[in-house]
Amino acid sequence: MARLGRPGLTDAQRRELWERWKAGDSISDIGRALCKHPGSIHGVLALGGGIYRPERKRAPGALTMPEREHISRGLAAGCSCRQIAAEIGRSPSTVSREIARNGGMSRYRAVPADERAWEMARRPKQCALALNPELAQLVACKLALQWSPQQIAGWLRREHPGSESMQVSHETIYRSLFVQARGVLKKELMAHLRTRRSMRRARAGLAKDSPRGQITDAVSIRERPAQIEDRALPGHWEGDLVSGAKNSHIATLVERHSRFALLVQVDGKDTASVVQALTREVKRLPEGLMKSLTWDRGMELAQHRTFSMATDVDVFFCDPRSPWQRGTNENTNGLVRQYLPKGADLSIYSQADLDPIAMRLNTRPRKTLNYETPASRLQRAVAATG
């Protein structure tokens, strides 16, 4: 069995992990509950595509280990199959077949017989797509055309009403995508799903907190005062999350007037973690240096009112799918990638590690500032307004 988690999860922790995942908890919430890094939780879930595989159990009518030990002792004592069967309350034919399958009366041993029965009980059943390559190829072609699994399943029922071999459920398609161990549909096809999700998500998770894609009481960027637009005064910032490997993230903040940047260590992508980290770093700034913050529509700032009450900072949200409305921040994220490249595990960086990187960015001359440094421009602007 593959090792689950780093440095590992106990059986109780593993059960709690899946219970919380099925209940709709986020990866970050699960990590905090189990005192594990979110990247470790993501790794455990990703092994099975986010799909829970229940613990194996013996069939109610199967012979038990104590019964097999009784059979072994009975054979050693010279008892017949009928005598042994009567003593353990089983049919003589059940006992007879058990002995025949495991070496006969002279070679029967309880432990090897039990281990063999447990192994033979696996009998993995191949899914419909693995049994029908033609159907698998057809499903793959439709996925590449950006059809949803539900659309594919419905279309197949309509096109092949009398042929069960050419029909498949949408759940089978999802499982064949998310559980790559099945070896049926290529991982690259997941990029054609509308959500582009890499693992199965519980319905409960989609219904938690605010409606999907919506933030309660969000103030649109269109209501942002004109003085913020013209960059004339310091104190107005843009922010975003930068993602790394193993479900790791950092937050980036950049001041619009001077392009002065902050890199913020966050414990997870969930809104509680992000708001707590942003609040911590904003309070390190001189009083009044941050007056407003413009963010995208990511749910990581769903608790923006909590952030505003703690920092006295107004929060504005961009229009959906409009990254150019935070152009300064997007440009800064590109500069950050020089130090924190794509694919890097951002969880290894503490706030003490990120501060020197931000310092390097802020002491580099910028063409947009006529080759003045962001640190110098901000210091000069603050002095002029003070």
C-alpha positions in Angstrom: 0.0 0.0 0.0 1.3 3.5 -0.9 2.2 5.6 2.1 -0.5 8.2 2.7 0.6 11.6 3.8 3.8 13.0 5.0 5.0 11.8 7.4 1.9 9.6 7.4 -1.6 9.3 8.7 -3.0 7.0 11.3 -6.1 4.9 10.4 -8.2 7.3 12.6 -6.8 10.3 10.8 -7.4 8.7 7.4 -11.0 8.0 8.3 -11.5 11.6 9.5 -9.9 12.9 6.4 -12.4 11.1 4.1 -15.4 11.9 6.4 -14.5 15.6 6.2 -13.9 15.5 2.5 -17.3 13.8 1.9 -18.9 16.5 4.2 -17.5 19.2 1.9 -14.6 20.6 4.0 -11.8 22.3 2.1 -8.3 20.8 1.9 -7.0 23.6 4.1 -9.7 23.0 6.7 -8.9 19.3 6.8 -5.2 20.0 7.1 -5.8 22.3 10.1 -8.1 19.7 11.7 -5.4 16.9 11.3 -2.4 19.2 12.0 -1.1 18.3 8.5 0.0 20.6 5.6 -2.6 21.0 2.9 -0.2 19.6 0.4 -0.1 16.3 2.3 -3.9 16.2 2.4 -4.1 16.9 -1.4 -1.6 14.1 -2.0 -3.7 11.6 -0.2 -6.9 12.7 -2.0 -5.2 12.8 -5.4 -4.2 9.1 -5.1 -7.8 8.1 -5.7 -8.9 11.2 -7.6 -10.9 12.4 -4.6 -13.0 9.3 -4.7 -13.4 7.4 -1.4 -12.6 3.7 -1.5 -14.2 2.0 1.5 -12.2 -0.4 3.6 -12.4 -4.0 2.4 -14.6 -6.3 4.5 -15.3 -10.0 4.4 -18.6 -11.2 3.1 -21.0 -12.0 5.9 -21.2 -15.7 4.9 -17.4 -16.2 4.4 -15.5 -18.6 6.7 -13.7 -16.8 9.5 -10.2 -17.4 10.8 -11.4 -19.1 14.0 -13.5 -21.5 11.8 -10.5 -22.3 9.6 -8.4 -23.0 12.7 -11.2 -25.3 14.0 -11.1 -27.1 10.6 -7.3 -27.5 10.8 -7.4 -28.9 14.4 -10.3 -31.2 13.4 -8.3 -32.7 10.5 -5.2 -33.1 12.7 -7.5 -35.1 15.2 -8.8 -37.3 12.4 -12.3 -35.9 12.3 -14.5 -36.2 9.2 -15.8 -33.2 7.2 -19.3 -33.9 8.6 -18.1 -33.9 12.2 -16.1 -30.6 11.7 -19.1 -29.0 9.8 -21.5 -29.9 12.7 -19.1 -28.4 15.3 -18.8 -25.0 13.5 -22.4 -24.9 12.2 -21.5 -25.1 8.5 -22.6 -27.3 5.6 -20.4 -30.3 5.1 -20.0 -29.3 1.4 -18.6 -25.9 2.6 -16.0 -27.6 4.7 -15.2 -30.1 2.0 -14.6 -27.4 -0.7 -12.5 -25.3 1.7 -10.2 -28.3 2.4 -10.0 -29.2 -1.3 -9.1 -25.6 -2.3 -6.2 -25.5 0.1 -4.1 -28.7 -0.3 -6.4 -31.4 0.9 -6.7 -33.1 4.3 -3.0 -33.7 4.7 -1.8 -30.2 3.7 -4.5 -27.9 5.0 -3.3 -25.0 7.2 -5.6 -22.3 8.6 -3.4 -19.2 8.1 -2.4 -19.8 4.4 -6.0 -20.7 3.6 -7.3 -17.5 5.2 -4.7 -15.4 3.3 -5.6 -17.1 0.0 -9.3 -16.5 0.5 -8.7 -12.8 1.3 -6.6 -12.4 -1.9 -9.0 -14.3 -4.1 -11.9 -12.2 -2.9 -10.4 -9.2 -4.6 -11.5 -10.2 -8.2 -11.3 -6.6 -9.4 -14.1 -5.9 -11.9 -13.1 -3.9 -14.9 -15.2 -0.8 -15.7 -17.3 -0.6 -18.9 -14.7 1.5 -20.7 -11.9 -0.9 -20.0 -14.0 -3.8 -21.4 -14.9 -1.9 -24.6 -12.0 0.0 -26.3 -14.4 1.3 -29.0 -16.6 2.9 -26.4 -13.5 4.3 -24.6 -12.3 5.9 -27.8 -15.7 7.4 -28.5 -15.9 8.9 -25.0 -12.4 10.3 -25.3 -13.2 12.0 -28.6 -16.3 13.6 -27.2 -14.4 14.8 -24.1 -11.8 16.4 -26.5 -14.8 18.3 -28.0 -15.5 19.6 -24.5 -18.7 17.6 -24.0 -19.5 17.0 -20.4 -19.6 13.4 -19.1 -23.3 13.8 -18.5 -23.8 15.0 -22.1 -21.8 12.0 -23.4 -23.8 9.5 -21.3 -27.1 11.0 -22.4 -26.1 11.1 -26.1 -25.0 7.4 -26.0 -28.3 6.3 -24.6 -30.0 8.2 -27.4 -27.8 6.9 -30.2 -27.6 3.3 -29.0 -30.9 2.6 -27.2 -30.7 -1.1 -27.7 -27.0 -1.7 -27.0 -25.9 -1.7 -23.4 -22.3 -2.3 -24.4 -22.3 1.1 -26.1 -23.7 2.9 -23.0 -21.9 4.2 -19.9 -22.9 6.3 -17.0 -21.4 9.8 -16.4 -20.1 8.6 -13.1 -18.0 5.9 -14.7 -16.5 8.5 -17.1 -15.6 10.8 -14.1 -14.1 7.9 -12.2 -12.1 6.8 -15.2 -10.7 10.3 -15.5 -10.0 10.9 -11.9 -8.7 7.4 -11.0 -5.8 7.2 -13.4 -4.9 3.7 -12.1 -7.8 2.4 -14.2 -5.6 3.2 -17.3 -8.6 3.9 -19.5 -8.9 7.7 -20.2 -5.8 9.9 -20.4 -5.2 12.5 -17.7 -4.9 15.3 -20.3 -8.6 14.9 -21.1 -9.4 16.5 -17.7 -8.4 19.8 -19.1 -11.5 19.7 -21.3 -13.9 19.5 -18.4 -15.7 22.8 -17.7 -14.5 23.0 -14.1 -11.0 21.6 -14.9 -11.1 20.0 -11.5 -8.4 17.3 -11.0 -10.4 15.2 -8.5 -14.0 14.4 -7.6 -15.5 16.9 -5.2 -18.3 16.2 -2.8 -21.6 18.0 -3.5 -21.6 19.3 0.0 -18.4 21.2 -0.6 -20.0 23.0 -3.5 -22.9 24.2 -1.4 -20.9 25.5 1.5 -20.4 29.2 2.4 -21.4 31.6 -0.4 -22.9 30.5 -3.7 -20.3 29.3 -6.1 -18.5 32.2 -7.7 -20.3 34.8 -5.6 -19.0 36.9 -2.7 -21.5 38.3 -0.2 -21.6 42.1 -0.1 -18.8 42.5 -2.7 -18.2 46.1 -3.8 -17.4 46.2 -7.5 -14.3 47.9 -8.9 -16.7 50.1 -10.9 -17.5 51.8 -7.6 -13.9 52.5 -6.8 -13.2 56.3 -6.4 -11.5 58.1 -9.2 -8.5 59.1 -7.1 -7.6 55.4 -6.9 -7.7 55.1 -10.7 -5.2 57.9 -11.5 -2.5 56.5 -9.1 -1.8 60.1 -7.9 -1.8 59.2 -4.2 -0.2 56.2 -2.4 -2.1 53.8 -0.2 -4.2 51.9 -2.8 -3.2 48.3 -3.4 -4.0 45.3 -5.6 -3.7 41.7 -4.4 -3.8 38.1 -5.6 -2.8 34.5 -4.8 0.1 32.9 -6.5 0.0 29.1 -6.7 2.7 26.5 -6.4 3.1 22.7 -6.3 1.3 20.5 -3.7 -1.6 23.0 -3.4 0.7 25.7 -1.9 0.1 29.4 -2.2 1.4 32.9 -1.3 -0.4 36.2 -1.5 1.0 39.1 -3.4 0.2 42.8 -2.6 1.4 45.7 -4.7 0.8 49.4 -4.1 -0.5 51.1 -7.3 1.3 54.4 -7.1 4.8 53.1 -6.3 4.6 49.4 -7.4 5.9 48.6 -3.9 5.2 44.8 -3.3 4.6 42.6 -0.3 4.8 38.8 -0.4 2.6 37.1 2.3 2.9 33.6 3.6 -0.5 31.9 3.9 -1.3 28.5 5.5 -4.0 27.6 2.9 -6.2 29.0 0.1 -9.4 29.0 2.3 -10.7 32.5 3.2 -10.0 32.2 6.9 -6.3 31.5 6.3 -5.9 34.2 3.6 -7.7 36.9 5.7 -5.7 36.1 8.8 -2.4 36.3 6.8 -3.3 39.5 5.1 -4.5 41.1 8.3 -1.2 40.2 10.0 0.9 41.8 7.2 -1.2 44.9 6.8 -0.8 45.6 10.5 3.0 45.6 10.0 2.7 48.6 7.6 2.8 52.2 8.9 -0.7 53.3 9.9 -2.7 54.6 6.9 -0.4 53.2 4.3 -3.1 50.9 3.0 -6.4 52.5 2.4 -7.9 50.2 -0.2 -7.3 46.8 -1.7 -8.5 45.5 -5.1 -8.9 41.7 -5.5 -10.2 39.3 -8.1 -13.4 37.3 -7.6 -11.6 34.4 -5.9 -13.4 33.0 -2.8 -10.2 33.3 -0.8 -11.4 36.8 0.2 -15.0 35.8 0.9 -14.5 37.1 4.4 -13.5 40.5 3.2 -15.7 42.2 5.8 -13.7 40.6 8.6 -10.5 41.9 6.9 -11.9 45.4 6.5 -13.0 45.6 10.2 -9.6 44.4 11.4 -7.6 46.8 9.2 -9.9 49.7 8.2 -9.1 48.9 4.5 -11.8 49.1 1.9 -12.0 46.1 -0.5 -13.1 46.3 -4.1 -13.6 43.3 -6.4 -12.8 43.0 -10.1 -15.2 41.8 -12.7 -15.2 38.0 -13.3 -12.4 36.9 -15.7 -10.9 40.4 -15.9 -7.3 40.2 -14.7 -6.4 43.4 -16.6 -8.3 45.3 -14.0 -5.5 44.4 -11.6 -2.8 45.0 -14.2 -0.1 46.2 -11.7 -0.6 43.1 -9.6 -0.5 40.7 -12.6 2.8 42.3 -13.8 4.2 42.0 -10.3 3.3 38.3 -10.2 5.3 37.8 -13.3 8.3 39.4 -11.6 7.8 37.2 -8.5 8.1 34.1 -10.7 11.8 34.9 -11.2 12.3 34.0 -7.6 9.4 31.6 -7.1 9.1 29.7 -10.4 6.0 27.8 -11.5 6.0 24.4 -10.1 7.9 25.4 -6.9 6.6 24.2 -3.6 5.7 27.5 -1.9 4.9 25.9 1.4 8.6 25.7 2.2 8.9 29.5 2.4 8.2 31.3 5.7 7.4 35.0 6.0 11.1 35.5 7.0 12.1 33.9 3.6 9.6 36.0 1.6 10.5 39.4 3.0 14.0 39.4 1.4 12.6 38.5 -1.9 10.1 41.4 -1.7 13.0 43.7 -0.7 14.9 42.7 -3.9 11.8 43.5 -6.0 11.4 46.9 -4.2 15.0 48.0 -4.6 15.2 47.2 -8.3 14.8 50.2 -10.6 11.6 50.1 -12.8 11.2 51.4 -16.2 7.6 52.5 -15.5 8.9 54.6 -12.7 11.6 56.2 -14.9 14.1 53.8 -13.3 13.4 54.9 -9.8 12.9 52.0 -7.3 9.5 51.2 -5.8 10.9 51.7 -2.3 12.3 55.1 -3.1 9.0 56.2 -4.9 6.9 55.1 -1.9 9.1 56.8 0.6 9.1 60.0 -1.3 5.3 59.9 -1.8 4.6 59.2 1.9 6.9 62.1 2.9 5.1 64.5 0.5 1.7 63.6 1.9 2.8 63.5 5.5 
